Amino acid sequence: MRLAARQMRALRVRAQREGIGLSEALRRCVDEWAALTASPLTSSLPRARPPTKEERQMFDQLFTAFGLKPKRRGKRRR
């Protein structure tokens, strides 16, 4: 694997700071990057649920009370 001099400096600093080897420093950097850039489908965050029938009715009443028309969305494809 080829790395730029600045990347090698960053890895050496991390390895020295954490008392680990260069390969372990690289592995940890990649793990951190992967955790930060994980897609929503692979994320550990809970997924949003669709509103219940009662919740939809309440939202419809609120929209009506404020004189607004809710946009009806089509079903999502999976």
N, CA, C and O atoms as a GROMACS GRO file, in nm:
protein
  312
    1MET      N    1   0.084  -0.116   0.000
    1MET     CA    2   0.000   0.000   0.000
    1MET      C    3   0.090   0.124   0.000
    1MET      O    4   0.189   0.130   0.072
    2ARG      N    5   0.053   0.222  -0.081
    2ARG     CA    6   0.131   0.345  -0.088
    2ARG      C    7   0.061   0.452  -0.006
    2ARG      O    8  -0.060   0.471  -0.017
    3LEU      N    9   0.138   0.522   0.076
    3LEU     CA   10   0.085   0.634   0.153
    3LEU      C   11   0.174   0.755   0.132
    3LEU      O   12   0.295   0.741   0.112
    4ALA      N   13   0.115   0.872   0.136
    4ALA     CA   14   0.191   0.996   0.123
    4ALA      C   15   0.271   1.020   0.251
    4ALA      O   16   0.242   0.962   0.355
    5ALA      N   17   0.372   1.104   0.241
    5ALA     CA   18   0.457   1.134   0.357
    5ALA      C   19   0.375   1.190   0.473
    5ALA      O   20   0.400   1.156   0.588
    6ARG      N   21   0.277   1.276   0.443
    6ARG     CA   22   0.195   1.333   0.549
    6ARG      C   23   0.112   1.227   0.619
    6ARG      O   24   0.089   1.234   0.740
    7GLN      N   25   0.065   1.127   0.543
    7GLN     CA   26  -0.012   1.018   0.601
    7GLN      C   27   0.076   0.930   0.689
    7GLN      O   28   0.034   0.885   0.796
    8MET      N   29   0.198   0.906   0.644
    8MET     CA   30   0.293   0.826   0.724
    8MET      C   31   0.328   0.899   0.854
    8MET      O   32   0.340   0.837   0.959
    9ARG      N   33   0.346   1.032   0.845
    9ARG     CA   34   0.374   1.108   0.967
    9ARG      C   35   0.260   1.096   1.066
    9ARG      O   36   0.283   1.075   1.186
   10ALA      N   37   0.137   1.108   1.018
   10ALA     CA   38   0.021   1.098   1.105
   10ALA      C   39   0.014   0.959   1.169
   10ALA      O   40  -0.017   0.946   1.288
   11LEU      N   41   0.042   0.854   1.090
   11LEU     CA   42   0.041   0.718   1.144
   11LEU      C   43   0.151   0.698   1.248
   11LEU      O   44   0.129   0.636   1.352
   12ARG      N   45   0.269   0.750   1.220
   12ARG     CA   46   0.381   0.736   1.316
   12ARG      C   47   0.350   0.808   1.447
   12ARG      O   48   0.379   0.757   1.555
   13VAL      N   49   0.291   0.928   1.437
   13VAL     CA   50   0.255   1.002   1.558
   13VAL      C   51   0.152   0.924   1.638
   13VAL      O   52   0.164   0.912   1.760
   14ARG      N   53   0.052   0.871   1.571
   14ARG     CA   54  -0.050   0.795   1.642
   14ARG      C   55   0.009   0.668   1.703
   14ARG      O   56  -0.020   0.634   1.818
   15ALA      N   57   0.089   0.598   1.627
   15ALA     CA   58   0.150   0.475   1.677
   15ALA      C   59   0.234   0.503   1.801
   15ALA      O   60   0.229   0.429   1.899
   16GLN      N   61   0.311   0.610   1.798
   16GLN     CA   62   0.396   0.645   1.912
   16GLN      C   63   0.309   0.687   2.031
   16GLN      O   64   0.334   0.645   2.144
   17ARG      N   65   0.209   0.768   2.004
   17ARG     CA   66   0.121   0.817   2.111
   17ARG      C   67   0.048   0.703   2.181
   17ARG      O   68   0.034   0.704   2.303
   18GLU      N   69   0.003   0.603   2.103
   18GLU     CA   70  -0.076   0.493   2.158
   18GLU      C   71   0.009   0.371   2.190
   18GLU      O   72  -0.042   0.272   2.242
   19GLY      N   73   0.137   0.376   2.159
   19GLY     CA   74   0.225   0.263   2.189
   19GLY      C   75   0.191   0.138   2.109
   19GLY      O   76   0.190   0.028   2.162
   20ILE      N   77   0.162   0.158   1.979
   20ILE     CA   78   0.125   0.046   1.890
   20ILE      C   79   0.211   0.053   1.765
   20ILE      O   80   0.286   0.149   1.745
   21GLY      N   81   0.201  -0.050   1.683
   21GLY     CA   82   0.274  -0.053   1.557
   21GLY      C   83   0.202   0.026   1.448
   21GLY      O   84   0.087   0.066   1.465
   22LEU      N   85   0.272   0.047   1.338
   22LEU     CA   86   0.213   0.121   1.226
   22LEU      C   87   0.092   0.051   1.167
   22LEU      O   88  -0.007   0.116   1.134
   23SER      N   89   0.098  -0.081   1.154
   23SER     CA   90  -0.015  -0.152   1.095
   23SER      C   91  -0.139  -0.142   1.185
   23SER      O   92  -0.250  -0.130   1.135
   24GLU      N   93  -0.120  -0.146   1.317
   24GLU     CA   94  -0.233  -0.131   1.410
   24GLU      C   95  -0.287   0.012   1.405
   24GLU      O   96  -0.408   0.032   1.413
   25ALA      N   97  -0.198   0.110   1.393
   25ALA     CA   98  -0.242   0.249   1.381
   25ALA      C   99  -0.326   0.267   1.254
   25ALA      O  100  -0.428   0.335   1.256
   26LEU      N  101  -0.281   0.208   1.145
   26LEU     CA  102  -0.357   0.215   1.020
   26LEU      C  103  -0.492   0.148   1.034
   26LEU      O  104  -0.593   0.201   0.989
   27ARG      N  105  -0.495   0.030   1.097
   27ARG     CA  106  -0.621  -0.043   1.115
   27ARG      C  107  -0.719   0.041   1.196
   27ARG      O  108  -0.837   0.048   1.162
   28ARG      N  109  -0.671   0.105   1.303
   28ARG     CA  110  -0.759   0.187   1.386
   28ARG      C  111  -0.810   0.309   1.311
   28ARG      O  112  -0.926   0.347   1.326
   29CYS      N  113  -0.725   0.369   1.230
   29CYS     CA  114  -0.770   0.483   1.149
   29CYS      C  115  -0.880   0.442   1.051
   29CYS      O  116  -0.979   0.513   1.035
   30VAL      N  117  -0.861   0.329   0.987
   30VAL     CA  118  -0.962   0.281   0.891
   30VAL      C  119  -1.091   0.246   0.964
   30VAL      O  120  -1.200   0.276   0.914
   31ASP      N  121  -1.082   0.185   1.082
   31ASP     CA  122  -1.202   0.154   1.160
   31ASP      C  123  -1.278   0.280   1.198
   31ASP      O  124  -1.400   0.285   1.188
   32GLU      N  125  -1.206   0.384   1.242
   32GLU     CA  126  -1.270   0.509   1.278
   32GLU      C  127  -1.337   0.574   1.157
   32GLU      O  128  -1.449   0.623   1.165
   33TRP      N  129  -1.266   0.572   1.045
   33TRP     CA  130  -1.323   0.630   0.923
   33TRP      C  131  -1.449   0.554   0.881
   33TRP      O  132  -1.549   0.616   0.843
   34ALA      N  133  -1.444   0.422   0.888
   34ALA     CA  134  -1.559   0.341   0.848
   34ALA      C  135  -1.678   0.368   0.939
   34ALA      O  136  -1.792   0.373   0.891
   35ALA      N  137  -1.655   0.387   1.067
   35ALA     CA  138  -1.764   0.414   1.160
   35ALA      C  139  -1.826   0.551   1.133
   35ALA      O  140  -1.947   0.568   1.149
   36LEU      N  141  -1.745   0.647   1.092
   36LEU     CA  142  -1.796   0.781   1.066
   36LEU      C  143  -1.870   0.791   0.933
   36LEU      O  144  -1.960   0.874   0.918
   37THR      N  145  -1.835   0.707   0.838
   37THR     CA  146  -1.894   0.717   0.705
   37THR      C  147  -1.992   0.605   0.676
   37THR      O  148  -2.031   0.585   0.560
   38ALA      N  149  -2.031   0.531   0.778
   38ALA     CA  150  -2.124   0.420   0.757
   38ALA      C  151  -2.256   0.472   0.700
   38ALA      O  152  -2.304   0.578   0.741
   39SER      N  153  -2.311   0.399   0.608
   39SER     CA  154  -2.440   0.438   0.550
   39SER      C  155  -2.550   0.415   0.653
   39SER      O  156  -2.532   0.336   0.746
   40PRO      N  157  -2.664   0.482   0.637
   40PRO     CA  158  -2.774   0.463   0.731
   40PRO      C  159  -2.821   0.318   0.741
   40PRO      O  160  -2.873   0.275   0.844
   41LEU      N  161  -2.803   0.243   0.632
   41LEU     CA  162  -2.848   0.104   0.635
   41LEU      C  163  -2.760   0.017   0.724
   41LEU      O  164  -2.807  -0.083   0.779
   42THR      N  165  -2.634   0.054   0.739
   42THR     CA  166  -2.544  -0.025   0.822
   42THR      C  167  -2.517   0.040   0.956
   42THR      O  168  -2.442  -0.012   1.038
   43SER      N  169  -2.579   0.155   0.978
   43SER     CA  170  -2.556   0.227   1.102
   43SER      C  171  -2.626   0.158   1.218
   43SER      O  172  -2.724   0.086   1.198
   44SER      N  173  -2.577   0.180   1.338
   44SER     CA  174  -2.640   0.122   1.456
   44SER      C  175  -2.751   0.210   1.509
   44SER      O  176  -2.814   0.176   1.609
   45LEU      N  177  -2.778   0.323   1.444
   45LEU     CA  178  -2.886   0.409   1.487
   45LEU      C  179  -3.021   0.344   1.455
   45LEU      O  180  -3.033   0.273   1.355
   46PRO      N  181  -3.120   0.367   1.540
   46PRO     CA  182  -3.251   0.306   1.512
   46PRO      C  183  -3.314   0.366   1.386
   46PRO      O  184  -3.295   0.485   1.357
   47ARG      N  185  -3.386   0.286   1.315
   47ARG     CA  186  -3.452   0.332   1.194
   47ARG      C  187  -3.582   0.402   1.229
   47ARG      O  188  -3.647   0.367   1.327
   48ALA      N  189  -3.620   0.500   1.149
   48ALA     CA  190  -3.746   0.570   1.170
   48ALA      C  191  -3.860   0.476   1.136
   48ALA      O  192  -3.852   0.399   1.040
   49ARG      N  193  -3.965   0.484   1.214
   49ARG     CA  194  -4.082   0.402   1.186
   49ARG      C  195  -4.190   0.489   1.125
   49ARG      O  196  -4.195   0.609   1.151
   50PRO      N  197  -4.276   0.431   1.045
   50PRO     CA  198  -4.386   0.510   0.990
   50PRO      C  199  -4.487   0.542   1.099
   50PRO      O  200  -4.499   0.466   1.196
   51PRO      N  201  -4.561   0.653   1.087
   51PRO     CA  202  -4.660   0.687   1.190
   51PRO      C  203  -4.774   0.586   1.192
   51PRO      O  204  -4.809   0.527   1.090
   52THR      N  205  -4.830   0.568   1.310
   52THR     CA  206  -4.944   0.477   1.325
   52THR      C  207  -5.068   0.544   1.266
   52THR      O  208  -5.065   0.662   1.232
   53LYS      N  209  -5.174   0.469   1.255
   53LYS     CA  210  -5.299   0.522   1.201
   53LYS      C  211  -5.348   0.639   1.286
   53LYS      O  212  -5.392   0.741   1.233
   54GLU      N  213  -5.340   0.624   1.418
   54GLU     CA  214  -5.383   0.730   1.509
   54GLU      C  215  -5.296   0.855   1.494
   54GLU      O  216  -5.347   0.967   1.498
   55GLU      N  217  -5.166   0.835   1.477
   55GLU     CA  218  -5.075   0.948   1.459
   55GLU      C  219  -5.103   1.020   1.327
   55GLU      O  220  -5.100   1.143   1.321
   56ARG      N  221  -5.131   0.944   1.222
   56ARG     CA  222  -5.164   1.006   1.092
   56ARG      C  223  -5.291   1.089   1.104
   56ARG      O  224  -5.299   1.200   1.050
   57GLN      N  225  -5.391   1.036   1.176
   57GLN     CA  226  -5.516   1.110   1.195
   57GLN      C  227  -5.491   1.240   1.272
   57GLN      O  228  -5.547   1.344   1.238
   58MET      N  229  -5.408   1.233   1.376
   58MET     CA  230  -5.376   1.352   1.455
   58MET      C  231  -5.306   1.456   1.368
   58MET      O  232  -5.336   1.575   1.376
   59PHE      N  233  -5.211   1.412   1.284
   59PHE     CA  234  -5.142   1.506   1.195
   59PHE      C  235  -5.240   1.568   1.096
   59PHE      O  236  -5.232   1.688   1.067
   60ASP      N  237  -5.332   1.488   1.044
   60ASP     CA  238  -5.433   1.542   0.952
   60ASP      C  239  -5.516   1.650   1.020
   60ASP      O  240  -5.548   1.752   0.960
   61GLN      N  241  -5.553   1.626   1.147
   61GLN     CA  242  -5.632   1.725   1.222
   61GLN      C  243  -5.551   1.853   1.244
   61GLN      O  244  -5.605   1.963   1.233
   62LEU      N  245  -5.423   1.839   1.275
   62LEU     CA  246  -5.338   1.956   1.295
   62LEU      C  247  -5.323   2.036   1.166
   62LEU      O  248  -5.330   2.159   1.168
   63PHE      N  249  -5.302   1.967   1.055
   63PHE     CA  250  -5.289   2.036   0.927
   63PHE      C  251  -5.418   2.111   0.895
   63PHE      O  252  -5.415   2.225   0.848
   64THR      N  253  -5.531   2.047   0.919
   64THR     CA  254  -5.660   2.111   0.894
   64THR      C  255  -5.678   2.233   0.983
   64THR      O  256  -5.723   2.337   0.936
   65ALA      N  257  -5.642   2.222   1.110
   65ALA     CA  258  -5.656   2.333   1.204
   65ALA      C  259  -5.573   2.454   1.161
   65ALA      O  260  -5.613   2.568   1.184
   66PHE      N  261  -5.459   2.429   1.100
   66PHE     CA  262  -5.373   2.538   1.054
   66PHE      C  263  -5.400   2.578   0.909
   66PHE      O  264  -5.331   2.666   0.856
   67GLY      N  265  -5.497   2.516   0.845
   67GLY     CA  266  -5.532   2.550   0.708
   67GLY      C  267  -5.431   2.501   0.606
   67GLY      O  268  -5.418   2.561   0.499
   68LEU      N  269  -5.360   2.394   0.638
   68LEU     CA  270  -5.259   2.340   0.548
   68LEU      C  271  -5.308   2.208   0.489
   68LEU      O  272  -5.398   2.143   0.543
   69LYS      N  273  -5.249   2.171   0.379
   69LYS     CA  274  -5.281   2.042   0.318
   69LYS      C  275  -5.156   1.955   0.324
   69LYS      O  276  -5.054   1.990   0.265
   70PRO      N  277  -5.164   1.842   0.393
   70PRO     CA  278  -5.046   1.755   0.400
   70PRO      C  279  -5.017   1.690   0.266
   70PRO      O  280  -5.108   1.657   0.190
   71LYS      N  281  -4.888   1.673   0.239
   71LYS     CA  282  -4.848   1.604   0.117
   71LYS      C  283  -4.852   1.455   0.146
   71LYS      O  284  -4.794   1.407   0.243
   72ARG      N  285  -4.920   1.383   0.062
   72ARG     CA  286  -4.924   1.238   0.077
   72ARG      C  287  -4.807   1.180  -0.001
   72ARG      O  288  -4.791   1.208  -0.120
   73ARG      N  289  -4.728   1.102   0.065
   73ARG     CA  290  -4.614   1.039   0.000
   73ARG      C  291  -4.653   0.899  -0.045
   73ARG      O  292  -4.733   0.831   0.018
   74GLY      N  293  -4.593   0.859  -0.155
   74GLY     CA  294  -4.612   0.722  -0.202
   74GLY      C  295  -4.533   0.625  -0.115
   74GLY      O  296  -4.448   0.665  -0.036
   75LYS      N  297  -4.564   0.499  -0.132
   75LYS     CA  298  -4.490   0.399  -0.055
   75LYS      C  299  -4.348   0.388  -0.106
   75LYS      O  300  -4.322   0.401  -0.225
   76ARG      N  301  -4.257   0.362  -0.013
   76ARG     CA  302  -4.116   0.345  -0.049
   76ARG      C  303  -4.092   0.208  -0.108
   76ARG      O  304  -4.154   0.108  -0.070
   77ARG      N  305  -4.001   0.207  -0.200
   77ARG     CA  306  -3.956   0.077  -0.253
   77ARG      C  307  -3.838   0.030  -0.171
   77ARG      O  308  -3.756   0.111  -0.128
   78ARG      N  309  -3.830  -0.095  -0.149
   78ARG     CA  310  -3.718  -0.150  -0.071
   78ARG      C  311  -3.628  -0.230  -0.158
   78ARG      O  312  -3.528  -0.284  -0.110
   0.00000   0.00000   0.00000
